[in-house]
Amino acid sequence: MATLACDLRTRDADRVFARLMMRAAGDANDSVFACMIATRAAGGGALPAWLGLEVGEFRALMAHHFPAVSPDVLSAIDAGPPLVRARLDERDELVQLMLSHRADRSPSESWMARVVATACMANDHLWQDLGLWSRGELTELMRRNFPALAFRNTKDMKWKRFLYKQLCETEGIYVCRAPSCEICADYHACFGPEL
């Protein structure tokens, strides 16, 4: 199991992750959702309450992925930073982009698109904003849930940048960056030449 880098609450996140995985239903997305929820419960990541989903959607996600999980796990993630209302249209465009490339293997692809799009509104690397424990987990979830879209990322572009680039190209704009990228410490690494 991966560990949270530089996070003082690693044990808390690991504990929540283990409790969720004991109740996992066997869906391919169980582990990444458990990681996001565990990180969020330990105070990490940048997702708002309920991972950015409506409460009913979040409960459906939990019933699908972690049936019979103890309610005290959920109480730790019912608060958080609000989603900026001015960016809801932007989030919806990202959701539509991902859903138009979904694998159609699991109902959780719809939840995943909403959660990933919500995390794109935050200011760090997408995998960190999601509360994942490595960039590789993000790459795997993109390939599993949105394979046709992930296949287009031929130069291993950072995922947030890649998603916004896809939106911009749809609009006919070919020089594009994610709105939160300019404040990131790794801006030059991401916006240097692709390998």
Residue pairs with C-beta under 8 A, 6 or more apart in sequence:
1 14
1 17
2 35
2 133
2 134
2 137
3 10
3 14
3 133
4 10
4 13
4 39
4 42
4 44
4 133
5 133
7 13
7 39
7 42
7 44
9 42
9 43
9 44
10 42
12 41
12 42
13 38
13 39
13 41
13 42
13 44
14 38
15 38
16 34
16 37
16 38
16 41
16 42
16 73
16 76
17 34
17 35
17 38
19 69
19 70
19 73
20 30
20 33
20 34
20 37
20 38
20 65
20 66
20 69
20 73
21 30
21 31
21 34
23 66
23 67
23 68
23 69
24 30
24 31
24 34
24 65
24 66
25 64
25 65
25 66
25 67
27 64
27 65
27 106
27 108
28 105
28 106
28 144
29 65
29 106
29 108
29 109
29 112
29 141
29 144
29 145
30 65
30 66
32 112
32 132
32 137
32 140
32 141
33 61
33 65
33 66
33 108
33 111
34 65
34 66
35 131
35 132
35 133
35 137
36 45
36 47
36 51
36 115
36 130
36 131
36 132
37 51
37 73
37 77
37 131
38 131
39 45
39 131
39 132
39 133
40 47
40 51
40 76
40 77
40 80
40 131
41 73
41 76
41 77
44 131
45 119
45 128
45 129
45 130
45 131
46 81
46 119
46 122
46 123
46 124
46 128
46 129
46 131
47 80
47 115
47 118
47 119
47 122
47 129
47 130
47 131
48 80
48 81
48 82
48 83
48 118
49 77
49 78
49 79
49 80
50 57
50 58
50 77
50 78
51 58
51 61
51 77
51 115
51 118
52 83
52 114
52 115
52 117
52 118
52 119
53 61
53 111
53 114
53 115
53 118
57 111
57 114
60 111
61 108
61 111
62 69
62 74
64 107
64 108
65 108
83 91
83 118
83 121
84 121
87 121
87 179
90 121
90 179
91 114
91 117
91 118
91 120
91 121
92 117
93 167
94 113
94 116
94 117
94 120
94 163
94 167
95 113
95 114
95 117
97 149
97 163
97 166
97 167
97 170
98 112
98 113
98 116
98 117
98 145
98 146
98 149
98 163
99 109
99 110
99 113
101 146
101 147
101 148
101 149
101 150
102 109
102 110
102 113
102 145
102 146
103 109
103 144
103 145
103 146
103 147
105 144
106 145
108 145
109 145
109 146
112 141
112 145
113 145
113 146
115 130
116 126
116 130
116 141
116 142
116 163
119 126
119 129
119 130
120 126
120 129
120 160
120 163
120 164
120 178
120 180
121 180
122 129
122 180
123 129
123 180
123 183
123 184
124 184
125 135
125 158
125 160
125 184
125 186
126 138
126 158
126 159
126 160
126 163
127 134
127 135
127 137
127 138
127 159
130 138
132 138
132 141
135 159
138 159
139 150
139 159
142 149
142 150
142 153
142 159
143 150
143 151
149 166
152 162
152 166
153 159
153 162
155 194
155 195
156 194
156 195
157 165
157 194
158 190
160 178
160 180
160 181
161 177
161 178
161 181
161 190
161 191
163 178
164 176
164 177
164 178
164 179
165 176
167 176
168 174
168 175
168 176
169 176
177 191
181 187
181 190
181 191
184 190
